[in-house]
């Protein structure tokens, strides 16, 4: 294996993003569209609403009829019919006439304003006004929400409830979306036992499998567990190769350092993976290998859970988001004020995890004192990673750093 220069996590991520394409597309119905990535621009073919309508229950009439209305000079109009939402407007409204109108009903021809019930005096046949109205007052105009040609959803955006609602308002039943990448998870290490099996000797449970499956699902992928390969280089290589045939990507944990039983980098090459990055200048997450085969990503992460998950957030997730068709794949960087100390320093960048808080309008984070590679408990409730620059030294409360949500 050729020796590759270690890069920062941003350089590693960006090198992978340069060669990352997108998965194919499929069709999704409205009921399962929320959270899916839109595959092409969608524009409105009709206005919403597509007719002038009333915003509330009241009366529609000609504004000129009540131009001089006041408490001392009330104006009474003849009510000629009633119209409710879903009805077709009847005869045009003439001077001296009004139409009883309910919320959402179309404004009849001839009428140009609406007065709400509570501001009138009425009976079955007439309505009296004591104030003037302007033309267009209390009328929701056609196209006020959406104009024809309006961009409803842009390619690469994740559909939310508003997008679903706008497409429904256009009568669009099915929409093109990017497929959810199918990602195989492979675990290595002879020390691992599957959850549910009895622990003997120094065996530990395979926690990485479930943590990665959960995060893959959260970032729009379909995870599939491919099995436990122990420390068998031939089996590791076979699982990698077979799953790159049947899935869109592979994530491996364990066996990526430089020990006697760290066979994953060699197995990746035997499986035909072109390795682009080996090792990353960050803590945790230094031990990692990244490559591609036939356009499919292959991520090999540390067997230590906190290290593996930090690598996933910093490097893998942006790549998978682009692979899944998203146009905004990079995390949004924010400024974070530290509200506690962290006593360790590192030559490379250090990524501290913690929980965000808002104090006096400022985004803050108190880092957990336990940030070790294998410490899972400190990840509980963590939703923020703060990036400590290389060579910074111990962190002190009050310092401000870049960070991103996880």
N, C-alpha and C positions, 0 to 999 in steps of 0.2 A: 504494500500500500504506500502510495506517495504521501509525503508529509505536507500537510496544508497549514498555512499560517493561521493562527487563531485570530478571529475578528471580534469586534464588539457585537453585542446582540443586535444593534441596529444594522450594522454592516452585514451580519449574517442574515438577518431578516430580509434586507433589501436585495441581497444576492439571490436569495430564493424567490423573492417576488418577481425579479427580472425574468425568470424562466417559467413562472406559473401561468398557466392558461385558465380556462374555465371548463367545467363539466358541461354536459349536454342539457337540453331543455325538455320540458314536458308541459302538460296542461293541468291546471288546477281549477277546481270550482270555487265559487265565492265562499262557501262554508268552510273550506280548509285553506283559504288564501292568506289569512293573517300570519305574518312571520315568514312568508316565502319571498324569494328574491325575484323581482319582476325582470323578465327576459327581454322586453323591448318597450320603447316609449308607447304610452297609451294616451290618446287625446280624446276630448269630448266631441261627440258627434251632434249633440243637441244641448240647448241651454237648460239650466236648472235654476229656478223653475222654468218650464217652457211656456208659461203664460203669466200675465199679471195676476196677483192673488191678494187676498185679504190676510193680514197678520193676526186678526182676532175677530170675534163676533161683533157685528154692528150693522151699519147701513151704508150703502154705496150710492152716490148721487153726483150731480154736477156741482163743482165748487162755486161756480158763478151764481148758483141759486141761493147760496148762504153768505155771499160776500158782505152783506150788511147786517147779518144776524148779530143779536146781542141780547142781554137779559131784558132790556126794555123793548127790543124789537125782534122777538122770536120769529123764526120761519118754519112753517109746517109744510111737509111734503107728503104726497100720496104714496103709500107702499103698494107697488104693483105685483110683486111676487117675492118668493124666498128662494135662495140658492145656497146649497151646501157643498162641501168638498166632494169632488167626484162628479158633480152635476155639470151639465152643459148650460151656459148662460142662455137666458130667454131673450125676449124682445129688448131692443136697445132702450136705454133710459133717456127720457125726454125731460125738458125743463119742467120743474114742479113735481118730479117723480123721484122715488127712491126704491132701492131693492134691499130687503133684509138679507144679510150675507153672513155666513158662518166662516170660522177660521179655515183657511186653505182654499176657499172657494174662488173661482175665477171672477175677476172684475168684469161686469157686463159692459158691452159697448155703450158709449155715451157717458158712463160714469168715470170720474177721474180722481175721486178721493173716498175715504171711508172714515166714518165716525163710530167709535165704540159705543156699545149699548149704554154704559153707565153715564155717558155724557149727553144723553138724549132723554126726551120724554116721548113715549110711544104707546100705541095700542095696535090692534090687528091691522088697521087700515091706514095709519098715518104715523109720522115721526116728526118731532119738533126739535129744531136746533136753536141754541142760544149763543153760538160763537161761530165765526167764519173759519173756513179751512182753505188751504192753498191747493192748487192743482198738484196731484201726485202725493199728497199727504196721506200717510198710513196705507200706502200701496207698496207691496213687494213686487218689484219689476221683474219681468222675464229676464233670465240671465244674471240676476243679482248675485247668485251663488257661483254659478259656473257658466262661462261663455262658450260657444261653439269654438272648437280648436284649442281650448284650454288644456295644458298638460296635466293630466290626472295622476299619472305615475311615470317616473323616469326609470329607464333601464338601470338595473343595478341597485335600486332602492328596495328596502325590506318593507313589504306591505304592512300597514297598520290598519286600525279600525276605520280611520278616515278614508283611506284608499278603498277599502272594501265597500264602505258606504257610497262613495262617489261612483265606483263601477256599477254597483247595484242601481243607483239612480239613472245610469245610462242604459240599463237593461243588458249589461254585459254579464253573461253567465259563466263563461270559462276564459281563463287568462293564461298566456304563456309564462312559465316560470323556469328558473334553472333547477335542475335536479338537486336533491340533497346528496352531497358526496357520501358514498358508502366507505367507511373507514374501519379497517381491521385493526384490532389491538392484540399485540403479541407480547407475552410476558416471558422473561428469561430469568434464570437463576435457580440453582439446585436447592437453595434455602427456602423456596416458596412452597406453600401449600394452598390449595383452593379453599375459599371460605366454605365452611360446612364440614371439612375433613378434620379429623383429630390432629392436634399438634403433638409431634414427638421430637425429642432432642432439641435442637436449636432452630427448628423450622419456624417461619413466620407466615402470616396470612398475606395473600396477594391483594393488597389494598389498591395498588396503582391501577389495576384493571377497572375497578368501579369508579375511581375518581376520574379517570380519563373518559370512560363511557359517559359519565354525567356531564363533563365539560364539552365533549364532542356533541352531545345532544343539545346543549345550551347554545352552541355556535352554529346550529343549523345543519349538522351532519347526522348520518345514521351509523351509530357504532355497532360493531359486531366483534365479539370475542373470538379470536382464532386459536387460542390455546396457550398452554404453558410448555416452553421448549427446554426448560432446565438449562444446562450448560453444554448442550450437544450442538456443536457448530454445524453439522450436517442438517440436523432437524431445524435449526434456526434459519439456515439458508433456504431450506425447502419451504418453510412456512412463509418466509418473506416472498419468495418467487410465486408460490401458489396464490397467495392473497393479493399480490399486485396484478395477477391475472383476473381475479374474480371481484376485486374491489377497486375503488378509485384512489385510495391512499392507504398507507400502513403506518401505525405508530408502534414502536417497540420500546420496552423499558428494561433497563438492566444491561450489564455487559458492555458498557461503552467507554470504560476507563482504560487503563494501561496494565491491568493485572493479568495474571496467568490464565484466568478464566473469562476474560473479557473478549468474547469471540464475535460480537455483533458487527463491528466494522468490517472484519474479514468476510463474515457471512453476507453482508450487504453486497459487497463486491462480487462474491460468488453467485449471488442472485441476479447480477446484472445491473445493480444500482450504481449510477455515477455519483460519487460522493463529491459534494461541492464545499462542505464546511465540516471540519473535524475539531471540536473544542471551541468554546466561546469565552471571551474575556469578561466574565461576569460571575458573581456569587449571589445566590446559588445558581446552578445550571451550567457550570463550566464544562462538565462532562456531557457531551452531546455530539451526535453525528447526523448530518442532513444531506439528503441526495434525492435524485429522481431516476425513474426508469420509465421510458416511453411517455414522458410528460406527467407521470404520477408521482406525487411526493412520498418520500419515505423518511420518517422522523425517528431517530433512535435517541431516547432520553435516559437520564440517570435512573437507577433503580431506587434511589432515595426519593420518597414521595414529594417533599417540599421542593426539592431540586427539579424533579420532573415537571411539577405543575408550574413552577416559575418559568421554565423553558417553554412550556406550552403557551402560557399567557404572552410572553415576550416575543416568541418567534413563530410558533406553530399556528396560533389562532389567526394572526393577520394573513398568513399564507392560505389557510383554509377558507377564510372569508373571501379572499380574491378568487380562489378556486371555485367557490360556490356561487360566483357571479356578482358579489357585492362590489359597488363602485367606491365605497368608503371603507376600505379594509383596515386602515391604520387606526389605532386608538387615539382619541382626542387627548392631547396633553394639557394638564392643568398644573397650576402652582399650588403647592401644599406646604403649609407651615407645620413644623414638628412641635409637638407638645410634650415630648419626652426625649431622653437621651438614649443613644445606642453606642456602646463603648468600643466596638471593634472597627478596625480599618481594613481596607483591601487594596491590593495593587490595581485590580480592575474595577469596573463598576459593581456596586452592590445594589441589589433590588430588595428593598425592605417591604414586607407586607404588613397590613394593618387595616383598621376600620376607619372610614372617613367620619368626621364630625364637622359641624359648622359652628364656629365660635365667633360671635360678633361679626358675622357676615364673611368670615374667612374660612376657607377649606383647610382642615387640620387633620393630623393623624398622629396617634401615639403608637410608636412601634412596639411590637411585642419583644420582650427581652430574649425570648427563645426563637431564634431565626435559623436554627440548624437545618442541614439538608434533609434530615430524617424526621423532623418534628412536624407532625400533622396537627397536633392540638392548637398550635399558634395560628393555623390557617382558619380555624373556626370563626365565622363571622367576618373574615377579612374580605374587603371589597375594593381595596386600593393598593397599588404598588408605587412606592416612591423610589426614584433613581438617585443613588448617591454617586457623584462623579468619581472616576478612578483617582486613587491617591488622596482622597479627601481627608481620611482619618476619622476619628470618633465623631459622632453626630451629637449636637447639643440642641436642647429645646430652644425654639425661636428661629432656627434656621429654616430657610425656604428652598425647596427643591422641586424639580419637575416630577410629575407622577401621572398615572392613568388608572382608570377604573377597571376592575376585573369582574 
